[in-house]
């Protein structure tokens, strides 16, 4: 387990690596890591994952540039990574502004993807070529793409709409149980504050059953079998009856 790493200003100019981190056939766990300002000339501005089932918990990805594809995260070679309580914002690439998946799949739980950009093609936030990814309790909002209608999530035509999105807030809408299409009311995205306000439609609208076990021990109590107890800000993950959508749980002191 790698905890609290900051990976910044990495750069590669060949296709097999992410600009900051290259993960091959690994089940490593990355906790409270920051990937900022990395870039690749080809794909995977922050991380390239080639095989394995790594986990990223409470990580931030921002200001990364993926070149051709995957501003922050590139996934292939049957990789099945999991991202929990992660925030991806202000990343860019020609296609797949934050994430691009070619072969493989990924699971995103309580993640926020916003202000990412596909500067020349499709998938402002998420380019899922095979449509096998799963997004649960997520907020995908305010991303942009050069191709109309693909600002948030894009699958290739043969897999159109097959990315499994549930109990999430997607700008423009997306089919799936419990999904919303409503301004999430972030506190101050201009300064990178993607907490939600008390009046946010994302409050109490997630699904508790989607929360994974606390494999990263976010509460530092030695218990890795309990349900995830903390959000990205290390505040209690559930405040009220149901978990909130996105990387942050709303708390009265937030706004």
N, C-alpha and C positions, 0 to 999 in steps of 0.2 A: 504494500500500500504506500502510495506517495501522497503526502499531505502538505498543503500550503506552498507548493511551488509556484513561482512566477516565471513564465516562459515568454520572453519578449524579444522582438527584433530579429527573430530567426529568419533565414532565407535559404531556399534551395531552388535550383533551376533544372531539376530533372524530375520525371513523373513518379518515382517510387517513394517520395517522401513528402511529409507535411512540412510547412515552413518552420514550425516550432518543434514538432514531435512526430516520430514515425513509430507506429505500433504494429508489429507483425506477429500473428498467431499467439497473442498474449491475452491472459485473463486478468491483467493488472487492474487495480483500483486506484483512481486518482480523486483526491478529496480536497476541496477548497483551493483548487489551483486556478491561476489566472493565465490566460493566453491572450496577449495583447500586442498588436503591431507587428505580427509575423506575416511573412508573405512567401508565396511560391510562384514561380513563373508558369507553372502548369496546373496544379490542382492541390487543394488542401492547404489553405493559408496557415492554419494553426496546427491541425492534426490530420495525418493520413493513417487509416486503420486498414490493414491488410490481413484479415483473418483474426480468429479468436473472439472472445466475448469480454472485452474490457468494460469497466464501469467508470463513469464520471459522475461524481456527486458534489453538489454545491460548487460548481465551477463556472467561471465567467469567460466568455469569448468575445472580444470586441476589437475593432480596428484592424482586423486581419484581412489580407488580400490573397485570394486563391488563384489569381491569373485566369486560366481558362475556365476553371470550375471549382466550386466548394470554397467559398470565402473563408470559412472556419474549419469545417469538418468534411473529410472525404472518406467514403466507406466503400470497400469492395472485397473481392475474394471470399465470399460467403461469411464475412464478418457479421457478428450480431452484438454490437455494443449496446449498452444501456446508459441513458443520460437522465439524471434525477436532480430536480431543483437547480437546473442550469439556466443561465442567462446568456443569450446570443444576440448582440446588437452591433450595428454599424460595421458589419463585415461586408465584403463585396467580392464578386468574381464575375466573369462574363456570364456564366450560368450558375444557378444554385448559390444565391448570395450568401447564405449561411451554411447550408448542408447540401451535399450531392452524394447520392448513392447509385452505384452502377450495378455491381453484383453483391448481394448480401442484403441485410435488413438492419433495422435499428429500432429501439424502443425509447421514446421520450416521455417522461412522467413529470408533471408539474414543472415544465420548462416554459420560458418566455423567449420568443423570437420576434424582434422588432427592429425597424430601421435598417434592415439588411437590403442589399441591392444586387440584382442581376443586371449588369450594365449593358450587356449586348444580346441577351437572350431571355430564357425562361426561368421561372422559379425564384422569385425575389428572396424568399426565405428557404425554400425546401424543394429540391429537385430529386424526385424519387423515381428513377427510371423504370423499375420493375413494380412499383406500387406495393411493396411488401412491408413497409415501415408501419409502426404503430405510435400514435400520439395520444396521450391520455392526460386530462386535466391541464392542458397547455393553453397558452395564449399566443396566437400567431397573428400579428397585427401591425399594419403600417410599414410593410416591406414594399419594395418596388421592383419592377422588371421592365425590360425594354420591349417585351412582347405583351400586348394587351391581354388581360384576363389571366395572367400567370404571376401576379404580384406575390401571392402567398405560397401556395403549394402547386407543383406541377408534376404530373405523371406523363410518360410517353403515351401517345394515343391508344396503344393496345392495352394499357393498364389504367386508363383514365379513371380517376375517382376511387381507385382500389386501395390507396393508402388509408389505413384504418384509423380514423380520428373519432374519438369519443370524449364527451364531457369537456369540450374545448371551445374556445372562442376564436373563430377564424374570420378575418375580414373578408367579405364577399360570400361567406357561407361555405359549408362543406357537409356532405351527408354523413350522418352518424348519430348515435344515441346521445342525447344531452348536449348537443352542440349549439352554440350561440353565434349570432352575428350582431355585436353591439360594442360600441366604444368601451374599452376596458377601464378608462379613466385612470391612467397612470398618474402618479404624483407629479413627476417632473422629468419626462423623457429627455428634454434638452440637456439635462445635467447627468443623464444616466441613471435616474431614479425611477425604476420600473416597479416600485411597490404600487399597490392599488389603493384607491380611495375608499372610504366607508360606503359611498354610494355606488361603487362599481358593480356592474351586473355579474362579474366573475366571483363575487363574494358568496361563499357557501354553495357554489354550483359545481364543484368537482365531485368525484366519486371516491369515497373513502376506501372502497375495496381495491382501487387501483394503486394505492400506496404500497410500495415494496417494504421489505424488512430493512432494518438499519444496518446494512452490511458495512457501511463506512464508519459506524459508531459516531454519528454526528453529535450525540449528547455526551460523548466521552465518559460513559458510565460502564463500559465494558460489555454492554448488552447489544449484541448484533442480531438478535432474533426478534426483537420488538418491532412493531410497526414504526416506520420512519417518524421520529418525533420532532424534527427541526426543519425549518425552511432555509432558503439561501442566506438569510440574515441571521441564522441560528436562533430564531424565535420559535415558539411552539408552533408546530405544523398545523394543528387544527385549533382554531379559535371559534367556538360555536359548535353547531351540530354536524356540519359538513366541511370538508377541506375546500379551500379556495382554489380557483384555477391559477396557474402561473407559478413562478419561482418563489413568490413571496406570499405569505399569509397576512391578511389584514389584522392589525392590532390597534386598539384605541389610541395609543401614543403616536401612531403613524401620521394621522392628519385629523 
